Amino acid sequence: MENFAALAYLIAAVCFIMALRGLSSPESARQGLAFAMGGMALAIVTTLASPIVTSYGLIVAGIALGGGGGYYIAKKIEMTALPQLVAAFHSLVGLAAVFVAAAAFYSPEAYGIGMSGAIHLNSIIEMSLGVAIGAITFTGSIIAWGKLQGVISGKPVTFPGQHMINAAMGVGLVVLIILLCTTQSGFIFWLIVLLALILGVTMIIPIGGADMPVIVSMLNSYSGWAAAGIGFTLHNNLLIVTGALVGASGAILSYIMCKGMNRSFLNVLLGGFGGEQATGSAAATGDRTAKIGSAEDAAWIMKNASSVIIVPGYGMAVAQAQHALREMADQLKKEGVKVRYAIHPVAGRMPGHMNVLLAEASVPYDEVLELEDINRDFAQTDVVYVIGANDITNPAAKTDKSSPIYGMPVLDVDKAKTVLFVKRSMGSGYAGIDNPLFYATNTMMLLDDAKKMTEGIVKSLEH
């Protein structure tokens, strides 16, 4: 039975690796998801068949409760709420790590890691690291959920000496882990949990809304490492492999997000980017008069263009405008217009947010291009239709050294012949800075709800 379980866990691990590979591309995402579901089902069945499982009542109840809740949430959740859903699920992984560590700490004999008060040193180290990372992930993910959901302000919530306090708590956690390894005191164990829970709050709450994509992927990484730590405690190879995969992929994704924003990971944690900033010099000078247009104006301009690039942002997600956008693109293609979509790596509130929404609207994958593949084409494009994006198109990132986003790679929409910019108002984006593109001579502002404006353009194109 032991050999069978090892083989089954190995197959499940391979399925998870194939899942990550599949999820790396929209074309293979469904196949990747199928691998993930198959691997998880195999892991659950193998665990239930283990001889050490003697009572199925609570296990079946837990599966029914968790599975039923997951099914209900998946059916009801809106695409716009996916980022906060991901953050909420990360918190559950962190909480599970805390519970499993507590169970192993008080009943080490059941896990074969020693006896109460005499747990093996390597196991107590793994356990303490897992519970600390899990607790940080739990409260940090709750704060991230609150910021994404709007329950907590998206602005950085700072306090005096925050960096020194966080550093002191980090050092304190290390000291407590050493003390736990030497004393194996239950009081020290729960002190680690408490301090880690507080650190999760104080680490994430000063981070602004513009950095949430990085934070979501970072917390994803944390949840993976927490699971891997507990996997070592439980001597569960599959949990170790799965946790390592999630931890490594989340860390790599965080790096990609930081690169997309031209910021270091440490800068994200310390910078508090995403609050209200003073308007940069480039935005404060020159002609501040914006040209305001209508759906009829936009339809006429795009109908007479030969090429159109659509740049989606979070405003499109909020308005649920992706289906109307697909209709508009179809109408333009009937008129012989070449239509493509440009995706910035940090568009939306989590990595791949725009890709998911466009896929939901059945936009062809070959029309959706990443920044590095399409940026050079803006200069030869007749019209760019920016729908709900802001910071990722701000030319101040290239010209204004005083801007907080200076050096961040942006989509070069300002080089197009005409820019049609859909926004509810002339307000700033999540970075809290003005966008000089609003007042450029080749820009026309379309001030309305993204879905309503796009539907108006579709009607004008039809008539």
TADAMO-V220682 format. One record per residue. N is the residue number from 0. OMEGA is omega in radians with two decimals (none if undefined). Layout:
n=N omega=OMEGA
n=N omega=OMEGA
This chain:
n=0 omega=-3.13
n=1 omega=3.11
n=2 omega=3.10
n=3 omega=3.14
n=4 omega=3.13
n=5 omega=3.12
n=6 omega=-3.13
n=7 omega=3.11
n=8 omega=3.11
n=9 omega=3.11
n=10 omega=3.11
n=11 omega=3.12
n=12 omega=3.09
n=13 omega=3.09
n=14 omega=3.13
n=15 omega=3.08
n=16 omega=3.09
n=17 omega=3.11
n=18 omega=3.12
n=19 omega=3.11
n=20 omega=3.14
n=21 omega=-3.10
n=22 omega=3.13
n=23 omega=-3.13
n=24 omega=3.12
n=25 omega=-3.10
n=26 omega=-3.07
n=27 omega=-3.05
n=28 omega=3.14
n=29 omega=3.12
n=30 omega=3.10
n=31 omega=3.12
n=32 omega=3.11
n=33 omega=3.08
n=34 omega=-3.12
n=35 omega=-3.14
n=36 omega=3.13
n=37 omega=3.13
n=38 omega=3.13
n=39 omega=3.11
n=40 omega=3.13
n=41 omega=-3.14
n=42 omega=-3.13
n=43 omega=-3.13
n=44 omega=3.14
n=45 omega=3.13
n=46 omega=-3.14
n=47 omega=-3.13
n=48 omega=-3.11
n=49 omega=-3.14
n=50 omega=-3.10
n=51 omega=3.09
n=52 omega=-3.07
n=53 omega=-3.13
n=54 omega=-3.07
n=55 omega=-3.06
n=56 omega=-3.12
n=57 omega=-3.13
n=58 omega=3.13
n=59 omega=3.11
n=60 omega=3.12
n=61 omega=3.12
n=62 omega=3.14
n=63 omega=-3.14
n=64 omega=-3.13
n=65 omega=-3.14
n=66 omega=3.11
n=67 omega=3.10
n=68 omega=3.12
n=69 omega=3.12
n=70 omega=-3.12
n=71 omega=-3.13
n=72 omega=-3.12
n=73 omega=-3.14
n=74 omega=-3.03
n=75 omega=-3.00
n=76 omega=3.04
n=77 omega=3.14
n=78 omega=-3.13
n=79 omega=-3.09
n=80 omega=-3.13
n=81 omega=-3.13
n=82 omega=-3.14
n=83 omega=3.06
n=84 omega=3.11
n=85 omega=3.12
n=86 omega=3.14
n=87 omega=3.13
n=88 omega=3.08
n=89 omega=-3.14
n=90 omega=3.14
n=91 omega=3.09
n=92 omega=3.11
n=93 omega=3.13
n=94 omega=3.10
n=95 omega=3.12
n=96 omega=3.11
n=97 omega=-3.11
n=98 omega=-3.13
n=99 omega=3.11
n=100 omega=3.12
n=101 omega=3.12
n=102 omega=3.14
n=103 omega=-3.13
n=104 omega=-3.08
n=105 omega=3.10
n=106 omega=-3.08
n=107 omega=-3.14
n=108 omega=-3.12
n=109 omega=-3.10
n=110 omega=3.11
n=111 omega=-3.10
n=112 omega=3.13
n=113 omega=3.14
n=114 omega=-3.12
n=115 omega=-3.10
n=116 omega=3.14
n=117 omega=3.12
n=118 omega=3.13
n=119 omega=-3.05
n=120 omega=-3.13
n=121 omega=-3.14
n=122 omega=-3.14
n=123 omega=3.08
n=124 omega=3.12
n=125 omega=-3.13
n=126 omega=-3.11
n=127 omega=3.08
n=128 omega=3.13
n=129 omega=-3.10
n=130 omega=3.12
n=131 omega=3.13
n=132 omega=3.13
n=133 omega=-3.14
n=134 omega=3.08
n=135 omega=3.13
n=136 omega=-3.11
n=137 omega=-3.09
n=138 omega=3.10
n=139 omega=3.13
n=140 omega=3.09
n=141 omega=3.10
n=142 omega=3.11
n=143 omega=3.08
n=144 omega=-3.13
n=145 omega=3.12
n=146 omega=-3.14
n=147 omega=-3.12
n=148 omega=-3.11
n=149 omega=3.10
n=150 omega=3.06
n=151 omega=-3.13
n=152 omega=3.08
n=153 omega=3.10
n=154 omega=3.07
n=155 omega=3.08
n=156 omega=-3.05
n=157 omega=3.10
n=158 omega=-3.08
n=159 omega=3.08
n=160 omega=-3.04
n=161 omega=-3.09
n=162 omega=3.11
n=163 omega=3.13
n=164 omega=3.12
n=165 omega=3.12
n=166 omega=3.13
n=167 omega=3.11
n=168 omega=3.09
n=169 omega=3.09
n=170 omega=3.12
n=171 omega=3.10
n=172 omega=3.13
n=173 omega=3.14
n=174 omega=-3.14
n=175 omega=3.10
n=176 omega=3.09
n=177 omega=3.13
n=178 omega=3.13
n=179 omega=3.14
n=180 omega=-3.10
n=181 omega=-3.07
n=182 omega=-3.05
n=183 omega=-3.14
n=184 omega=3.08
n=185 omega=3.11
n=186 omega=3.12
n=187 omega=3.13
n=188 omega=-3.11
n=189 omega=3.04
n=190 omega=3.06
n=191 omega=3.13
n=192 omega=-3.10
n=193 omega=-3.12
n=194 omega=3.13
n=195 omega=3.08
n=196 omega=3.12
n=197 omega=-3.13
n=198 omega=3.09
n=199 omega=3.11
n=200 omega=-3.05
n=201 omega=3.09
n=202 omega=-2.98
n=203 omega=-3.02
n=204 omega=3.09
n=205 omega=-3.07
n=206 omega=-3.06
n=207 omega=-3.08
n=208 omega=-3.11
n=209 omega=-3.13
n=210 omega=-3.08
n=211 omega=3.08
n=212 omega=3.12
n=213 omega=-3.10
n=214 omega=3.13
n=215 omega=3.14
n=216 omega=3.10
n=217 omega=3.12
n=218 omega=3.03
n=219 omega=3.11
n=220 omega=3.13
n=221 omega=-3.12
n=222 omega=3.10
n=223 omega=3.14
n=224 omega=3.07
n=225 omega=3.12
n=226 omega=3.13
n=227 omega=3.12
n=228 omega=3.11
n=229 omega=3.08
n=230 omega=3.08
n=231 omega=3.13
n=232 omega=-3.09
n=233 omega=-3.06
n=234 omega=-3.13
n=235 omega=-3.06
n=236 omega=-3.12
n=237 omega=3.13
n=238 omega=3.09
n=239 omega=-3.12
n=240 omega=-3.11
n=241 omega=3.12
n=242 omega=3.13
n=243 omega=3.11
n=244 omega=3.14
n=245 omega=-3.13
n=246 omega=-3.12
n=247 omega=-3.12
n=248 omega=3.10
n=249 omega=3.12
n=250 omega=3.12
n=251 omega=3.12
n=252 omega=3.08
n=253 omega=3.11
n=254 omega=3.13
n=255 omega=3.12
n=256 omega=3.11
n=257 omega=3.10
n=258 omega=3.12
n=259 omega=3.12
n=260 omega=-3.10
n=261 omega=-3.14
n=262 omega=3.05
n=263 omega=3.12
n=264 omega=3.10
n=265 omega=3.11
n=266 omega=3.09
n=267 omega=-3.11
n=268 omega=-3.06
n=269 omega=-2.94
n=270 omega=-3.09
n=271 omega=-3.09
n=272 omega=3.12
n=273 omega=3.08
n=274 omega=3.11
n=275 omega=-3.14
n=276 omega=3.04
n=277 omega=-3.11
n=278 omega=-3.11
n=279 omega=-3.07
n=280 omega=-3.11
n=281 omega=-3.13
n=282 omega=-3.05
n=283 omega=-3.10
n=284 omega=3.09
n=285 omega=-3.10
n=286 omega=-3.11
n=287 omega=3.14
n=288 omega=3.14
n=289 omega=3.06
n=290 omega=-3.12
n=291 omega=-3.11
n=292 omega=-3.12
n=293 omega=3.10
n=294 omega=3.13
n=295 omega=3.11
n=296 omega=-3.11
n=297 omega=-3.14
n=298 omega=-3.12
n=299 omega=-3.12
n=300 omega=-3.09
n=301 omega=-3.14
n=302 omega=-3.13
n=303 omega=3.10
n=304 omega=3.06
n=305 omega=3.13
n=306 omega=3.12
n=307 omega=3.02
n=308 omega=-3.14
n=309 omega=3.13
n=310 omega=-3.13
n=311 omega=3.09
n=312 omega=-3.05
n=313 omega=3.10
n=314 omega=3.07
n=315 omega=-3.14
n=316 omega=-3.12
n=317 omega=-3.10
n=318 omega=-3.08
n=319 omega=-3.03
n=320 omega=-3.03
n=321 omega=-3.14
n=322 omega=3.07
n=323 omega=3.12
n=324 omega=3.10
n=325 omega=3.09
n=326 omega=3.13
n=327 omega=3.13
n=328 omega=3.12
n=329 omega=3.11
n=330 omega=-3.14
n=331 omega=3.13
n=332 omega=3.05
n=333 omega=3.11
n=334 omega=3.12
n=335 omega=-3.13
n=336 omega=3.06
n=337 omega=-3.07
n=338 omega=3.05
n=339 omega=-3.14
n=340 omega=3.12
n=341 omega=-3.09
n=342 omega=3.03
n=343 omega=-3.07
n=344 omega=3.12
n=345 omega=3.08
n=346 omega=-3.14
n=347 omega=-3.07
n=348 omega=3.02
n=349 omega=3.14
n=350 omega=3.10
n=351 omega=-3.08
n=352 omega=-3.11
n=353 omega=3.12
n=354 omega=3.13
n=355 omega=-3.12
n=356 omega=3.13
n=357 omega=3.09
n=358 omega=3.10
n=359 omega=3.13
n=360 omega=3.10
n=361 omega=3.03
n=362 omega=-3.13
n=363 omega=-3.07
n=364 omega=-3.08
n=365 omega=3.09
n=366 omega=-3.08
n=367 omega=-3.03
n=368 omega=3.11
n=369 omega=-3.07
n=370 omega=-3.05
n=371 omega=-3.11
n=372 omega=-3.01
n=373 omega=-3.01
n=374 omega=-3.10
n=375 omega=-3.06
n=376 omega=-3.08
n=377 omega=-3.10
n=378 omega=3.13
n=379 omega=-3.09
n=380 omega=-3.14
n=381 omega=-3.04
n=382 omega=2.97
n=383 omega=-3.14
n=384 omega=-3.13
n=385 omega=-3.05
n=386 omega=3.05
n=387 omega=3.07
n=388 omega=3.13
n=389 omega=-3.03
n=390 omega=-3.07
n=391 omega=3.09
n=392 omega=-3.01
n=393 omega=-3.12
n=394 omega=3.09
n=395 omega=3.11
n=396 omega=-3.13
n=397 omega=-2.97
n=398 omega=-3.00
n=399 omega=-3.10
n=400 omega=3.12
n=401 omega=-3.10
n=402 omega=3.10
n=403 omega=-3.12
n=404 omega=-3.12
n=405 omega=-3.13
n=406 omega=3.11
n=407 omega=3.09
n=408 omega=3.13
n=409 omega=3.06
n=410 omega=-3.04
n=411 omega=-3.10
n=412 omega=-3.11
n=413 omega=-3.13
n=414 omega=-3.14
n=415 omega=3.14
n=416 omega=3.14
n=417 omega=3.08
n=418 omega=3.05
n=419 omega=-2.98
n=420 omega=-3.12
n=421 omega=3.08
n=422 omega=3.07
n=423 omega=-3.09
n=424 omega=3.12
n=425 omega=-3.08
n=426 omega=-3.12
n=427 omega=3.11
n=428 omega=-3.08
n=429 omega=3.10
n=430 omega=3.07
n=431 omega=-3.14
n=432 omega=-3.12
n=433 omega=3.13
n=434 omega=-3.12
n=435 omega=3.12
n=436 omega=3.13
n=437 omega=-3.02
n=438 omega=3.14
n=439 omega=-3.08
n=440 omega=-3.13
n=441 omega=-3.12
n=442 omega=3.00
n=443 omega=-3.14
n=444 omega=3.09
n=445 omega=-2.98
n=446 omega=3.14
n=447 omega=2.99
n=448 omega=-3.04
n=449 omega=-3.12
n=450 omega=-3.12
n=451 omega=3.13
n=452 omega=-3.12
n=453 omega=3.08
n=454 omega=3.08
n=455 omega=3.11
n=456 omega=3.12
n=457 omega=3.13
n=458 omega=3.12
n=459 omega=3.11
n=460 omega=-3.14
n=461 omega=-3.10
n=462 omega=none
